[in-house]
Amino acid sequence: MSIGFRILKRREKVTSELASSFDDVPVANVSDSMARMTSAGPCLRPFHGGGKRLSGAALTVKTRPGDNLMFHKAIDMAQPGDVIVVDAGGDLTNAMMGELMAHHAATLGVAGIVINGAIRDIDEIYKLGLPVYAAGVTHRGPYKDGPGEINVPIAIGGMVISPGDLIIGDEDGVLCVPREQAEELLEAAQAKQKAEQEELTKIHAGCSDRNWVDKALKDKNCFIES
């Protein structure tokens, strides 16, 4: 086996039904339910229009910075509802994707694309509406030589993504939900969302309990001048 230049099969993936169940839950609520320990960082930002949500099973790509050969192959392999996640090392020297690749992915039913690297043709990508998250923009195009790997574990900003994991995204950013924990985290995030909606109602009614702030300061022995 050629380590660093290989294409593997994805053995398992989160179901499309479970993935779509996350569409009504803010990414922040899911993140809170994961103890706020998982994040791809603030570098991955949405470049698509309409505020469309992202959810789907990860098809992972690891490639050297500035080369999108394996990214092209991943688009050809993608199944409807997949999210192609590309670890290009966060380099912004060369764009990993432009409008042609984005349109090709959209016609195949890809749910979205996440790139730890740069993109170009952002006006067209914005109009297309396909959820696209990237670390930056440059007009300079990529190379197509390899190496790279498909369907291997990757990491973006310390967030580990395995093939088949759930990828979700909204205006706050992108989050990976481990496939084995997705159902449990959905329930926890929905409960968190419900609690926040109830608190919001109290805020608007002027009856939100803020005593916890002073209690926390007192418990931490904070001096408050009287």
Residue pairs with C-beta under 8 A, 6 or more apart in sequence:
4 147
4 148
4 149
5 146
5 147
5 148
5 149
6 149
6 150
6 152
7 70
7 73
7 77
7 149
7 150
7 151
8 149
8 150
8 151
8 152
8 163
9 151
10 59
10 151
10 163
10 164
11 163
11 164
12 164
12 179
13 57
13 58
13 82
13 163
13 164
13 179
14 57
14 164
14 165
14 166
14 177
14 179
14 182
16 56
16 57
16 81
18 166
18 182
18 183
18 186
19 55
19 56
19 57
19 81
19 111
19 166
19 168
20 55
21 186
22 30
22 55
22 166
22 168
22 177
22 182
22 186
22 189
23 53
23 55
25 186
25 189
25 190
25 193
26 170
26 172
26 193
27 168
27 169
27 170
27 172
27 173
27 174
27 175
28 172
29 189
29 190
29 192
29 193
29 196
30 168
30 175
30 177
30 185
30 189
31 38
31 39
31 175
32 189
32 192
33 185
33 188
33 189
33 192
34 175
34 177
34 185
38 159
38 175
38 176
39 157
39 158
39 159
39 173
39 175
40 114
40 116
40 156
40 157
40 158
40 159
40 173
40 174
40 175
40 176
41 156
41 157
41 158
41 159
42 173
43 90
43 116
43 135
43 136
43 157
44 114
44 116
44 133
44 134
44 135
44 156
44 157
44 173
44 174
45 133
45 134
45 135
45 173
46 131
46 132
46 133
46 169
46 170
46 171
47 119
47 122
47 125
47 126
47 132
47 133
47 134
47 137
48 125
48 126
48 128
48 129
48 130
48 131
48 132
49 126
49 127
49 129
50 129
51 170
51 171
52 129
52 131
53 131
53 168
53 169
53 170
54 83
54 111
54 112
54 114
54 131
54 133
54 167
54 168
54 169
54 170
54 174
55 83
55 111
55 166
55 167
55 168
55 169
56 81
56 82
56 83
56 111
56 112
56 166
56 167
57 81
57 82
57 83
57 164
57 165
57 166
57 167
57 179
58 82
58 83
58 85
58 161
58 162
58 163
58 164
58 165
58 166
58 167
58 176
59 74
59 77
59 78
59 79
59 82
59 83
59 84
59 85
59 150
59 151
59 163
60 85
60 87
60 150
60 151
60 152
60 153
60 154
60 161
60 162
60 163
61 70
61 71
61 74
61 84
61 85
61 86
61 87
61 148
61 149
61 150
61 154
62 70
62 86
62 87
62 148
62 149
62 150
62 152
62 154
63 69
63 70
63 71
63 86
63 87
63 88
63 96
63 146
63 147
63 148
63 149
64 88
64 89
64 146
64 147
64 148
65 88
65 89
65 90
65 91
65 93
65 94
65 117
66 88
66 91
66 93
66 94
66 96
66 142
66 143
67 94
67 142
67 143
67 144
67 145
67 146
67 147
67 148
68 86
68 88
68 96
68 97
68 101
68 142
68 143
68 144
69 143
69 144
69 145
69 146
69 148
70 146
70 147
70 148
70 149
70 150
71 84
71 86
71 96
71 97
71 101
71 148
72 101
72 144
73 150
74 84
74 86
74 150
75 84
75 101
75 104
75 105
75 108
75 110
77 150
78 84
78 105
78 108
78 109
78 110
79 109
80 108
80 109
80 110
80 111
81 109
81 110
81 111
82 110
82 111
83 110
83 111
83 112
83 113
83 114
83 167
84 105
84 110
84 112
84 113
84 114
85 113
85 114
85 115
85 154
85 156
85 161
85 167
86 96
86 113
86 114
86 115
86 116
86 117
87 116
87 154
87 155
87 156
88 96
88 115
88 116
88 117
89 116
89 117
90 116
90 117
90 135
90 156
91 117
91 118
92 117
92 118
92 135
92 136
92 137
92 138
93 118
93 138
93 140
94 117
94 118
94 138
94 140
94 141
94 142
94 143
95 117
95 118
95 119
95 120
95 137
95 138
95 139
95 140
95 141
95 142
96 115
96 117
96 118
96 119
96 134
96 142
97 113
97 115
97 119
97 120
97 132
97 134
98 119
98 120
98 121
98 124
98 125
98 141
99 121
99 124
99 125
99 128
102 113
102 121
102 124
102 125
102 128
102 130
102 132
103 124
103 128
105 113
105 130
106 128
106 130
110 130
111 131
112 130
112 131
112 132
112 133
112 167
112 169
113 130
113 131
113 132
113 133
114 132
114 133
114 134
114 156
114 167
114 169
114 174
115 132
115 133
115 134
115 135
116 135
116 156
116 157
117 134
117 135
117 136
118 134
118 135
118 136
118 137
118 138
119 125
119 132
119 134
119 136
119 137
120 137
120 138
120 139
120 140
120 141
122 137
125 132
131 169
133 169
133 173
133 174
151 163
152 163
153 160
153 161
153 162
153 163
154 160
154 161
155 161
159 175
159 176
160 176
161 167
161 176
162 178
162 179
164 179
165 176
165 177
165 178
165 179
166 176
166 177
166 178
166 179
166 182
167 174
167 175
167 176
167 177
168 174
168 175
168 177
169 175
177 185
199 208
202 208
202 209
217 224
